[in-house]
Amino acid sequence: MKSAYELAMERLEKNAPTLKLTDEQKAQIAEIDSQYKAKIAEKELFLKGKITEAQMSASLAEIEDLEKQLTAEVRRLQSDCEEKKEKLRASFGNS
């Protein structure tokens, strides 16, 4: 007898089959990841430098604003990255 988990996985596979990616497709997705990791690192480096400057001048309001900006920018870039990867995956399914 199959477990409930196995039965659920079979039903899921019927409804939304798993997309098998080629090495080239995996490389394209990895390239997007790499590009966005670099963008995030660049943004973190820049804003953390600004935060350090604000700490030297003891400007708490500016520090908070910069930290919020950093969080928002990283979230936005991560979201953009996932969106691009999803579009790419969708194009693989159409091929």
N, C-alpha and C positions, 0 to 999 in steps of 0.2 A: 504494500500500500504506500501511496505517496503522501508526504506530509502536506499540510495546508500551505506551507511556504512553497514547495515544489509546484503545487497546483496553481498557486497565484502567479508564480514566475512563468509558467506555461501560458496562462491566459494573457499576461502582460506581453509576452513575446508574440502572440497571435495578433494582439491589438496594435502594438508598436514594435515591429521587428528591430533588432539591434542592427545598426549600420556598421558594416565592416569597413575600416579605413585603410587605404593603401599607405605605404611608407611616405609617398610624396604628399598625400593629404595630411598625414601626421606632422610632416615637416612644415607644411604651411601653417598649421595650427600652432606649432611650436614657435614659428617665426613671429606670429602675432603676440604670443605670450612674451617673447623676448623683447619685442619693441615696446610693449606696454610696461614691462618691468623696468626698462631703461628710462621711460618717461616718468614713472613713479619715483625711481631713485633720484632722477634729476630734480623733480619737484621737491622731494624730501630734503635733499641737500641744500637747495636754495632757501626753502622756508625755515629749515632748522638753523641755518646761518642767521636769518632775520630774527628768529626767536632768541638766539644767543645774544645778538646785538641789543634786543629789547630787554633782556635780562640784565645786561650791563648798565642800561640806563634806568633800570628798576621801574619799567612801565608795565604794570600788571594788566591793564586793559589791552594794551597792544599785544602782549604775550598771549592772552586769551584769544584775541581776534586771529592772530597768526596760527595758533593751534587749531582753531575751528576751521580756518581756511585750509590748513594742511589736511585735516580729516576729510573735508568736503572734496578737495582735489583728488585725494587718493581714492575715495569712494567713486567719484565720477570716472576716473581713469579705469578702475577695475570694472565698472559697469560697461564702459565703452569697449573694453577688451572682450568681455563676455558676449556682448552684442555682436561684435565683429566675428567672433568664433562661431556663434550660432548661425549667422548669415552664411558663413563659409560651409558649415556642416549641412545646412539646408541646400546649398548649391551642389554638394556632393550627392545628396539624395536624388536630385533632379537629373543628374548625369546618366 
